[in-house]
Amino acid sequence: MKCPTCDSDLRVAEREGVELDYCPYCHGVWLDQGELEQIIERSNPIDWDWHRNDEAGDPRSYSDVYW
């Protein structure tokens, strides 16, 4: 399969048991239908209320969230 952005050959990587197509040159990532939802379901829960923690003096920030 070819990258729709730079026409290079895409490679396949596995994340959370889901195969992702990515371009090693332009670093684009392409997901087939339903793959994003699968990754989200299988990922660790994230504290989406980070702004409330910051207001309470919690030092966490975006840099503490890893995908």
C-alpha positions in Angstrom: 0.0 0.0 0.0 1.2 3.5 -0.8 1.3 6.6 1.5 -1.4 9.0 0.3 0.8 11.9 1.3 4.2 11.1 -0.1 3.6 7.9 -2.2 6.2 5.9 -0.2 5.5 2.3 0.7 3.6 2.0 4.0 4.8 -0.3 6.8 2.7 -2.1 9.4 3.1 -1.7 13.2 1.1 -3.3 16.0 -0.3 -1.2 18.9 -2.6 -2.7 21.5 -3.2 -5.7 19.3 -4.3 -3.5 16.3 -2.3 -3.3 13.1 -1.6 0.3 12.0 -0.3 1.5 8.6 2.4 4.1 8.9 4.8 5.9 6.6 8.5 5.8 7.7 9.2 9.0 5.7 6.5 11.5 6.4 5.4 9.8 9.7 1.7 9.7 8.8 -0.4 7.0 10.4 -3.5 5.6 8.8 -6.2 3.6 10.6 -8.8 1.3 9.0 -12.4 1.6 10.1 -12.8 0.8 13.8 -9.1 0.7 14.6 -9.1 3.9 16.6 -12.0 2.7 18.7 -10.1 -0.6 19.4 -7.0 1.3 20.5 -8.9 3.5 22.8 -10.8 0.6 24.4 -7.6 -1.3 25.0 -5.5 1.7 26.3 -5.0 2.6 29.9 -7.6 5.0 31.3 -6.5 8.6 31.3 -7.4 11.2 33.8 -9.4 13.5 31.5 -10.0 15.9 34.3 -6.3 17.1 34.3 -7.3 20.7 34.4 -9.1 20.2 37.7 -6.0 18.6 39.1 -3.9 21.6 38.0 -6.2 23.9 39.8 -5.8 21.9 42.9 -2.0 22.2 42.7 -1.3 18.8 41.1 1.9 19.1 39.0 0.8 16.6 36.3 0.6 17.9 32.8 0.2 16.8 29.2 3.7 15.4 29.3 2.5 12.7 31.7 0.0 11.2 29.2 1.5 8.5 27.0 -0.3 6.8 24.1 
